[in-house]
Amino acid sequence: MFVDTAKVFVSAGKGGNGAVSFRREKYISKGGPDGGIGGDGGDVIFIADGGLNTLIDFRYKPELKAKPGQDGADRDKHGANGESLRVKVPVGTIVRRDGKVIADLTKDGQEAIIAKGGEGGSGNAHFKSSTRQAPRISEKGEPGEIFEAELELKLLADVGLVGFPNAGKSTFLSVVSNARPEIADYAFTTLTPNLGVANVDESSLLIADIPGLIEGASEGKGLGDAFLRHIERTAVLLHLIDAYTDDVAAAYQIIRTELSNYSIDLSDRPEVIALTKIDGLDDEIIQMQVDALKAVAGDTPVFAISSSAHKGLIEVLRALNKKVEEVRQIEGIIEEDEEEYETISLGRDKTAAAWVVKRLEEENGLIFEVTGEKIEKFAIRTDFSNYEGVNRLRDIMKRMGIAHELRRRGAEGDSIIRIGNSEFTLLEQ
């Protein structure tokens, strides 16, 4: 069964907690801190697999969950890292989080970390210093990323077949390739895209048979625009038109309009036109239909073929192969050019360290809310049941300049500070 959209919960592993421990050995009465670091949580990783062409497996997997990291232990033992979950997806899979694309897997074997595991917390051995000989501070492990991922599959093919239902697309694909689509003498035989590989001289073409379009398809009529997404990534379109159509020019222009009206204009995609099912027609009628198409198609090449009679197929395939090579060559140049340019932006460290203080009037009183990637990360790792741990967070806020800004905004020692889901006073009470 072909499925090209799916939703699945991804849950990366939680980081292990750091340990609070002190050496306890014979003849050593006061051993130093030796609490180890917690292990990192496992990631959820997607891997593009050219052998897959559907997202159906994700309909039966409500959650993809990586393993958590283990807690640290005494004698400076580092907790084991959680095992990452590696998941195969079809080439052409797009992954979105809250509507934003976070991964686009377009090459076989390409990998992407979809959900990052939480870092393990430091044990008390990490906090030993010349002025702090016996720290009882440890960090909690960070939670792994958890969210609902939206998956969309857009087939990657060299050639996409378009045209009205019953235009002969499935028959063409079955004859020129190894694909075996359903074929019958009625409209909408193809209800799902089919892929096939056609050999052309020394090359090969990956061809996608897209379900038949009708007028209004870009607005959701008929089979709707659900399958137009699979044309987006094809290099070249092969537009097939039934030779028995009364007005082939009008039929051609209707499909062109639907391609143009799609959310991503597909009308400028390189194209080849094939007049199909010519077996049994007089040469004069065939030429009349070809001329009618050429009158509206401009410089687009037009061929007359019969898939069942294997007539004119090699000429069409060679024309398609030539156009595909031209497109791929241009794409390669564009990719090389893009790699030459470096994006200049605020340094990653500076961006992470940025923070904002907001003064909020709430029902329970005045709250000072602090947001920012780095300080929120420290807060997540803080054990708020441990006063030494909270005081460490206060020291970090002082070093980052947050405490000064809180004072400037009117915060006092007993003012409530909120970072993430945690609240505490500015000074220890």
C-alpha positions as CSV (number, residue, x, y, z in Angstrom):
1,M,0.0,0.0,0.0
2,F,1.4,3.4,-1.0
3,V,1.3,6.0,1.8
4,D,3.0,9.4,1.3
5,T,2.1,11.3,4.5
6,A,2.3,10.2,8.1
7,K,2.6,11.6,11.6
8,V,4.7,9.9,14.3
9,F,5.9,10.9,17.8
10,V,9.6,10.9,18.1
11,S,11.2,10.7,21.6
12,A,14.9,11.0,22.1
13,G,16.5,9.5,25.2
14,K,16.8,11.4,28.5
15,G,20.4,12.1,29.7
16,G,21.4,10.2,32.8
17,N,21.7,12.1,36.1
18,G,25.1,12.9,37.6
19,A,26.0,11.2,40.9
20,V,26.9,12.6,44.3
21,S,29.5,10.4,45.9
22,F,32.6,10.5,48.0
23,R,35.5,8.1,48.1
24,R,35.1,5.5,50.9
25,E,38.3,3.5,51.2
26,K,40.1,1.9,54.1
27,Y,42.6,4.2,55.8
28,I,41.1,7.2,53.9
29,S,38.7,9.0,56.3
30,K,37.8,11.9,54.1
31,G,37.8,10.9,50.4
32,G,37.1,13.5,47.8
33,P,34.1,13.7,45.5
34,D,33.9,10.9,42.9
35,G,30.4,11.1,41.5
36,G,30.4,10.3,37.8
37,I,28.7,11.9,34.8
38,G,25.4,10.6,33.4
39,G,25.4,9.1,29.9
40,D,23.9,11.0,27.0
41,G,20.4,10.0,25.8
42,G,20.1,8.3,22.4
43,D,19.1,10.2,19.3
44,V,16.4,9.4,16.8
45,I,18.1,9.2,13.4
46,F,16.4,8.8,10.0
47,I,18.3,7.1,7.2
48,A,17.2,7.4,3.5
49,D,16.8,4.0,1.9
50,G,16.5,3.7,-1.9
51,G,14.7,0.4,-1.4
52,L,11.6,2.0,0.2
53,N,8.9,3.9,-1.5
54,T,6.1,4.3,1.1
55,L,5.6,5.6,4.6
56,I,3.1,2.9,5.5
57,D,5.2,1.5,8.3
58,F,4.8,4.7,10.2
59,R,1.0,4.3,10.3
60,Y,1.7,1.4,12.7
61,K,4.4,3.0,14.8
62,P,2.8,5.6,17.1
63,E,6.1,6.4,18.7
64,L,9.8,6.1,17.9
65,K,11.7,6.1,21.1
66,A,15.5,6.1,21.7
67,K,17.1,4.7,24.9
68,P,17.9,6.9,27.9
69,G,21.4,7.4,29.2
70,Q,22.3,5.7,32.4
71,D,23.1,7.6,35.6
72,G,26.6,8.3,36.7
73,A,28.0,6.3,39.6
74,D,30.7,6.4,42.3
75,R,34.4,6.1,41.5
76,D,33.9,8.6,38.6
77,K,32.0,6.0,36.6
78,H,30.4,7.6,33.5
79,G,26.9,6.3,32.8
80,A,26.5,4.5,29.6
81,N,25.1,6.5,26.6
82,G,21.6,5.5,25.5
83,E,21.4,3.6,22.2
84,S,20.2,5.7,19.3
85,L,17.2,4.6,17.3
86,R,18.0,4.4,13.6
87,V,15.0,4.4,11.3
88,K,14.9,3.8,7.6
89,V,12.7,6.1,5.4
90,P,12.2,6.4,1.7
91,V,14.5,8.6,-0.3
92,G,12.5,11.9,-0.8
93,T,11.1,12.0,2.7
94,I,10.6,15.5,4.3
95,V,10.4,15.8,8.1
96,R,8.6,18.7,9.6
97,R,8.4,19.9,13.2
98,D,5.6,22.4,14.0
99,G,5.3,23.0,10.3
100,K,9.0,23.8,9.8
101,V,11.2,21.5,7.7
102,I,14.0,20.0,9.9
103,A,15.2,17.3,7.4
104,D,15.0,16.6,3.7
105,L,16.4,13.2,2.8
106,T,17.1,13.3,-0.9
107,K,20.0,10.8,-1.3
108,D,20.3,7.1,-0.6
109,G,22.2,6.6,2.6
110,Q,21.7,10.1,3.8
111,E,21.3,10.4,7.6
112,A,19.7,13.1,9.7
113,I,19.3,13.4,13.5
114,I,15.6,14.1,13.9
115,A,15.4,14.3,17.7
116,K,18.5,14.9,19.8
117,G,19.1,13.0,23.0
118,G,19.6,14.9,26.3
119,E,23.1,15.4,27.6
120,G,24.0,13.6,30.8
121,G,24.4,15.6,34.0
122,S,27.7,16.2,35.7
123,G,28.5,14.4,39.0
124,N,29.9,16.2,42.0
125,A,33.5,15.3,41.0
126,H,33.1,17.9,38.2
127,F,32.4,20.7,40.7
128,K,35.5,20.2,42.9
129,S,37.7,23.2,43.2
130,S,40.3,24.8,45.5
131,T,37.6,26.6,47.4
132,R,35.0,23.8,47.2
133,Q,36.5,20.6,48.4
134,A,33.4,18.6,49.1
135,P,30.6,19.7,46.8
136,R,27.3,18.0,47.1
137,I,26.1,19.3,43.7
138,S,25.2,17.2,40.8
139,E,23.2,17.9,37.6
140,K,20.1,16.2,36.3
141,G,20.3,14.8,32.8
142,E,18.6,16.8,30.1
143,P,15.3,15.5,28.6
144,G,15.5,14.4,25.0
145,E,13.5,16.1,22.4
146,I,10.0,14.9,22.1
147,F,7.5,16.0,19.5
148,E,5.1,14.9,16.8
149,A,7.0,14.7,13.4
150,E,5.1,15.2,10.2
151,L,6.4,13.1,7.4
152,E,5.8,13.7,3.7
153,L,7.2,11.7,0.8
154,K,7.9,13.4,-2.5
155,L,9.1,10.8,-5.0
156,L,12.4,11.5,-6.6
157,A,12.4,10.5,-10.2
158,D,14.0,11.5,-13.5
159,V,10.8,11.6,-15.4
160,G,7.2,12.2,-14.2
161,L,4.3,11.0,-16.4
162,V,1.4,13.4,-16.5
163,G,-1.9,13.5,-18.5
164,F,-5.6,12.8,-18.3
165,P,-6.8,9.5,-16.8
166,N,-6.6,6.7,-19.4
167,A,-4.0,8.6,-21.5
168,G,-1.8,5.5,-21.5
169,K,0.7,6.4,-18.8
170,S,0.6,3.0,-17.0
171,T,0.9,1.1,-20.3
172,F,3.9,3.2,-21.3
173,L,5.6,2.5,-17.9
174,S,4.9,-1.2,-18.0
175,V,6.4,-1.5,-21.5
176,V,9.6,0.6,-21.1
177,S,10.4,-0.4,-17.5
178,N,10.3,-3.1,-14.9
179,A,7.2,-1.7,-13.3
180,R,3.9,-3.6,-13.3
181,P,1.2,-1.1,-12.7
182,E,-2.5,-2.0,-12.9
183,I,-3.8,-1.5,-16.4
184,A,-7.4,-1.4,-17.6
185,D,-9.6,0.4,-20.2
186,Y,-11.2,2.9,-17.8
187,A,-10.2,6.1,-16.1
188,F,-8.4,6.3,-12.7
189,T,-6.9,2.9,-13.0
190,T,-3.8,4.3,-11.2
191,L,-4.6,5.3,-7.7
192,T,-1.1,5.5,-6.4
193,P,2.2,6.6,-8.0
194,N,4.3,3.8,-9.5
195,L,8.0,3.8,-10.1
196,G,9.9,2.0,-12.9
197,V,13.5,2.0,-14.3
198,A,13.8,2.3,-18.1
199,N,17.1,1.4,-19.8
200,V,18.1,3.9,-22.5
201,D,21.3,3.0,-24.5
202,E,24.0,3.1,-21.8
203,S,21.9,5.0,-19.3
204,S,18.7,4.5,-17.3
205,L,15.8,6.6,-16.2
206,L,13.7,6.4,-13.1
207,I,10.1,7.1,-14.2
208,A,7.2,7.9,-11.9
209,D,3.6,7.3,-13.1
210,I,1.5,9.9,-11.4
211,P,-2.3,9.3,-11.1
212,G,-4.3,11.0,-13.9
213,L,-5.1,14.6,-13.6
214,I,-8.4,16.3,-14.5
215,E,-9.4,19.9,-14.8
216,G,-9.5,21.4,-11.3
217,A,-7.0,18.9,-9.9
218,S,-4.8,21.7,-8.5
219,E,-7.9,22.8,-6.4
220,G,-8.4,19.2,-5.1
221,K,-10.9,17.9,-7.7
222,G,-10.9,14.3,-8.8
223,L,-7.9,12.7,-7.2
224,G,-7.0,16.2,-6.1
225,D,-3.6,17.7,-5.8
226,A,-2.4,15.0,-3.4
227,F,-0.2,13.4,-6.0
228,L,1.1,16.6,-7.7
229,R,3.7,16.8,-4.9
230,H,5.4,13.8,-6.6
231,I,6.0,15.9,-9.7
232,E,7.8,18.6,-7.8
233,R,11.2,16.7,-7.8
234,T,11.1,15.1,-11.2
235,A,13.6,16.6,-13.6
236,V,11.5,16.3,-16.7
237,L,7.8,15.7,-17.5
238,L,6.4,13.4,-20.1
239,H,3.0,14.7,-21.1
240,L,0.9,11.9,-22.6
241,I,-2.2,12.6,-24.7
242,D,-4.6,10.1,-26.1
243,A,-4.6,10.3,-29.9
244,Y,-8.3,9.6,-30.0
245,T,-9.0,12.8,-28.0
246,D,-11.3,15.2,-30.0
247,D,-9.3,18.3,-29.2
248,V,-5.7,17.4,-28.2
249,A,-4.6,21.0,-28.0
250,A,-7.3,21.8,-25.4
251,A,-6.5,18.7,-23.5
252,Y,-2.8,19.7,-23.4
253,Q,-3.6,23.2,-22.2
254,I,-5.9,22.0,-19.4
255,I,-3.2,19.9,-17.9
256,R,-0.7,22.8,-18.3
257,T,-3.0,25.1,-16.5
258,E,-3.3,22.6,-13.6
259,L,0.5,22.4,-13.4
260,S,0.7,26.2,-13.4
261,N,-2.0,26.6,-10.7
262,Y,-0.3,24.2,-8.3
263,S,1.1,25.8,-5.1
264,I,4.6,25.4,-6.7
265,D,4.4,26.4,-10.3
266,L,5.3,23.2,-12.3
267,S,4.6,24.7,-15.7
268,D,8.2,25.6,-16.3
269,R,9.5,22.1,-15.8
270,P,11.3,20.7,-19.0
271,E,8.8,18.7,-21.0
272,V,8.4,16.2,-23.8
273,I,4.9,15.4,-25.3
274,A,3.8,12.0,-26.6
275,L,0.7,11.4,-28.6
276,T,-0.3,7.9,-27.5
277,K,-2.3,4.9,-28.9
278,I,-1.6,5.7,-32.5
279,D,-1.9,2.1,-33.7
280,G,-4.9,1.7,-35.9
281,L,-5.0,5.4,-36.9
282,D,-4.2,6.7,-40.4
283,D,-1.0,8.6,-40.9
284,E,-2.9,11.7,-41.9
285,I,-4.9,11.8,-38.7
286,I,-1.8,11.2,-36.6
287,Q,0.0,14.1,-38.3
288,M,-3.1,16.3,-37.9
289,Q,-3.1,15.7,-34.1
290,V,0.7,16.2,-33.9
291,D,0.4,19.5,-35.8
292,A,-2.4,20.6,-33.4
293,L,-0.1,20.0,-30.4
294,K,2.9,21.7,-32.0
295,A,0.7,24.8,-32.6
296,V,0.2,25.3,-28.8
297,A,3.4,23.6,-27.4
298,G,6.0,26.0,-28.9
299,D,9.4,24.4,-29.0
300,T,8.5,21.4,-26.9
301,P,9.2,18.2,-28.8
302,V,6.2,16.1,-29.8
303,F,6.3,12.4,-30.6
304,A,3.7,9.9,-31.8
305,I,3.9,6.5,-30.0
306,S,2.2,3.2,-29.5
307,S,3.2,1.5,-26.3
308,S,1.4,-1.8,-27.1
309,A,3.0,-1.9,-30.5
310,H,6.4,-0.7,-29.2
311,K,6.4,2.1,-31.8
312,G,8.3,5.4,-31.3
313,L,9.3,4.5,-27.7
314,I,13.1,4.6,-28.0
315,E,12.9,8.0,-29.6
316,V,10.9,9.4,-26.7
317,L,13.2,7.8,-24.1
318,R,16.3,9.2,-25.8
319,A,14.7,12.7,-25.9
320,L,13.9,12.4,-22.2
321,N,17.3,11.1,-21.3
322,K,18.9,14.1,-23.1
323,K,16.8,16.6,-21.2
324,V,17.4,14.8,-17.8
325,E,21.1,15.0,-18.4
326,E,20.9,18.7,-19.1
327,V,18.8,19.3,-15.9
328,R,21.1,17.3,-13.7
329,Q,24.2,19.1,-15.1
330,I,22.6,22.5,-14.2
331,E,21.6,21.2,-10.7
332,G,25.2,20.1,-10.1
333,I,26.5,23.6,-11.0
334,I,24.0,25.2,-8.7
335,E,25.0,23.0,-5.8
336,E,28.7,23.8,-6.3
337,D,28.0,27.5,-6.4
338,E,26.0,27.3,-3.2
339,E,28.9,25.6,-1.4
340,E,31.2,28.4,-2.3
341,Y,29.2,31.0,-0.3
342,E,29.4,31.1,3.5
343,T,26.5,32.4,5.5
344,I,27.6,35.2,7.8
345,S,25.6,35.3,11.0
346,L,25.9,35.8,14.7
347,G,28.2,33.2,16.1
348,R,26.6,30.1,17.5
349,D,28.1,30.6,21.0
350,K,26.8,34.2,21.2
351,T,23.4,33.2,20.0
352,A,23.2,30.4,22.6
353,A,24.3,32.8,25.4
354,A,21.7,35.5,24.5
355,W,18.9,36.0,27.1
356,V,15.8,38.1,27.8
357,V,14.3,39.2,31.1
358,K,10.5,40.0,31.2
359,R,8.6,41.5,34.1
360,L,5.2,39.8,34.3
361,E,2.2,40.8,36.5
362,E,0.3,37.6,37.2
363,E,-2.5,36.6,39.6
364,N,0.0,35.3,42.1
365,G,2.1,38.4,42.0
366,L,5.1,39.7,40.2
367,I,7.2,37.2,38.2
368,F,10.5,37.8,36.5
369,E,10.8,35.5,33.6
370,V,14.2,34.7,32.1
371,T,14.5,33.1,28.6
372,G,17.5,32.1,26.6
373,E,18.9,28.8,25.2
374,K,22.0,28.6,27.5
375,I,20.4,29.7,30.8
376,E,17.4,27.5,30.2
377,K,19.7,24.6,29.6
378,F,21.4,25.2,33.0
379,A,18.0,25.4,34.7
380,I,16.9,22.1,33.2
381,R,20.1,20.4,34.6
382,T,19.6,22.0,38.1
383,D,18.3,19.9,40.9
384,F,16.0,22.4,42.7
385,S,15.7,20.2,45.8
386,N,19.5,20.8,46.4
387,Y,20.2,24.2,47.7
388,E,23.8,24.1,46.5
389,G,22.6,23.3,43.0
390,V,20.2,26.3,43.1
391,N,23.0,28.6,44.4
392,R,25.2,27.4,41.5
393,L,22.4,28.5,39.1
394,R,22.3,31.9,40.8
395,D,26.1,32.2,40.4
396,I,25.8,31.4,36.7
397,M,23.1,34.1,36.4
398,K,25.4,36.6,38.0
399,R,28.3,35.8,35.7
400,M,26.0,36.1,32.6
401,G,24.8,39.5,33.7
402,I,21.3,38.3,34.3
403,A,21.2,39.0,38.0
404,H,22.3,42.6,37.3
405,E,19.4,43.1,34.8
406,L,16.9,41.6,37.3
407,R,18.0,44.1,39.9
408,R,17.7,46.9,37.3
409,R,14.2,45.7,36.5
410,G,13.2,45.9,40.1
411,A,13.8,42.4,41.4
412,E,14.7,42.0,45.1
413,G,16.1,39.1,47.1
414,D,12.7,37.4,47.6
415,S,11.4,38.1,44.1
416,I,10.3,35.0,42.1
417,I,12.5,34.1,39.1
418,R,11.1,31.8,36.4
419,I,13.3,29.9,34.0
420,G,11.5,27.3,31.9
421,N,9.1,25.4,34.2
422,S,11.1,26.2,37.4
423,E,10.7,29.0,39.9
424,F,13.0,30.1,42.7
425,T,13.9,33.3,44.5
426,L,16.7,35.6,43.4
427,L,18.6,35.1,46.6
428,E,18.6,32.1,49.0
429,Q,15.9,32.7,51.7
